[in-house]
Amino acid sequence: MEDLGDAMAGDEDVMMLGGGNPAQIPEMLAFFQDRMERIIQNPAEFAHIIGNYDPPKGDRRFIIALAALLREEYGWDLGPENIALTAGSQAGFFMLFNMLAGEFENGERRHVLLPMAPEYIGYAEVGLMEDLFIAKRPQIELFDDNTFKYHIDFENLVIDKSIGAICVSRPSNPTGNVLTDNEIEKLSGLAVENNVPLIIDNAYGMPFPNIIFTDAKLHWDKNTILCMSLSKLGLPGMRTGIVIANESIIDAIGQFNGIINLALASFGPALVYDLVTSGEIIRLSNTVIKPYYKRKAERAMSLLKEELKGVDFHIHKAEGALFLWLWLPGLAISSEELYQRLKRRGVLVISGHYFFPGLKEDWQHKHECLRITYSMNDEVVSAGIKLIAEEVKATLNL
Ligand SMILES: Cc1ncc(COP(=O)(O)O)c(C=O)c1O
């Protein structure tokens, strides 16, 4: 993570195909800049945004507008009492995981079940208890165009008293997988049966930023905790996460916020408020953000396939998010060593082995994958992919 942070902060000539930074999409930047200027020109609004503490659950006006948008779009039975903001969704995961799992006063220890590893690297270190996560290996479906897709292995998914919550990212970071509606329905059923919440990390999902390229339905009910974020709209600097859940979870998040942050930053909700009240946020997601990333995904996928000709490789189906997940079965070196070699040549990716928090068993697959981000500009992505293929071929003496 330090390598990635240094690369983003410095002016070194690094091909950054490693982070989760969203692209700076000109139309989105122009919109946010215009909105920012209008705020600055309105002295009362400007003074309110920089001069007042928001309530611990976040900007009330924004929360009311978002509840109305979700009710209208999905027909869900929810209101403002079902929504709280956090200082980025990463902070929300820290709160949720440690609230629902960990060591309890009666000595019980509960875990967060990740039904399908690989899973988001950002979860790995958030547990206040060691071994917070239990993860399961996926089933792998291979296709003959050098792609593959992970599926949840429901036969081996055991949910017992030691599980405090189930969590999936959908679309998935790192793989770009979008769990099918059927998989989500089954998970939701299992969660209800076992009386544990299902957390869906919807950072890339619907209705915004909607970086999903397959047909998928968005699921929420009072046993589901849906986590969203303004980051992948192009606002990671605004640090605004959104938790949608039953009232007792939302109250607990508000209390947590009060203790840790006192109040949340007001600028993120203020910048997108108009977009939410008008529903424009959905239109921009569908007509600007989604097509932007879809084109980049298709371009990166065909380039990687072309460059890797002659190598035994599979790429996960690019169904959403910002990443290609490359699997090199029988790679002669570990993915960590490949990462180091690429770093020496000025390309940053992430070695796949980091994305298996909670999967204790040794599995060679963990050391055969790379996550490649395609959100940066096309020239950087092309040059980076060429070098990745060169280094992979060098390990095979091709
Ligand atoms: C799947 C997933 N969840 C959560 C986050 C955290 O987002 P935020 O910027 O809202 O903290 C990220 C960031 O990359 C992510 O990829």
The ligand as an SDF file (V2000), in Angstrom:
LIG
                    3D

 16 16  0  0  0  0  0  0  0  0999 V2000
  -14.7400   -2.7480   -2.7700 C   0  0  0  0  0  0  0  0  0  0  0  0
  -14.3590   -1.4750   -2.0640 C   0  0  0  0  0  0  0  0  0  0  0  0
  -14.9720   -1.1640   -0.9260 N   0  0  0  0  0  0  0  0  0  0  0  0
  -14.6730   -0.0530   -0.2550 C   0  0  0  0  0  0  0  0  0  0  0  0
  -13.7100    0.8270   -0.7070 C   0  0  0  0  0  0  0  0  0  0  0  0
  -13.4020    2.0480    0.0990 C   0  0  0  0  0  0  0  0  0  0  0  0
  -13.9580    3.1860   -0.4730 O   0  0  0  0  0  0  0  0  0  0  0  0
  -14.0000    4.5920    0.2570 P   0  0  0  0  0  0  0  0  0  0  0  0
  -13.1690    5.4990   -0.5710 O   0  0  0  0  0  0  0  0  0  0  0  0
  -15.4450    4.9850    0.2910 O   0  0  0  0  0  0  0  0  0  0  0  0
  -13.4560    4.4170    1.6570 O   0  0  0  0  0  0  0  0  0  0  0  0
  -13.0310    0.5520   -1.8980 C   0  0  0  0  0  0  0  0  0  0  0  0
  -11.9780    1.4580   -2.3690 C   0  0  0  0  0  0  0  0  0  0  0  0
  -11.2290    1.1750   -3.2770 O   0  0  0  0  0  0  0  0  0  0  0  0
  -13.3590   -0.6340   -2.5900 C   0  0  0  0  0  0  0  0  0  0  0  0
  -12.7460   -0.9590   -3.7310 O   0  0  0  0  0  0  0  0  0  0  0  0
  1  2  1  0
  2  3  1  0
  2 15  2  0
  3  4  2  0
  4  5  1  0
  5  6  1  0
  5 12  2  0
  6  7  1  0
  7  8  1  0
  8  9  2  0
  8 10  1  0
  8 11  1  0
 12 13  1  0
 12 15  1  0
 13 14  2  0
 15 16  1  0
M  END
$$$$
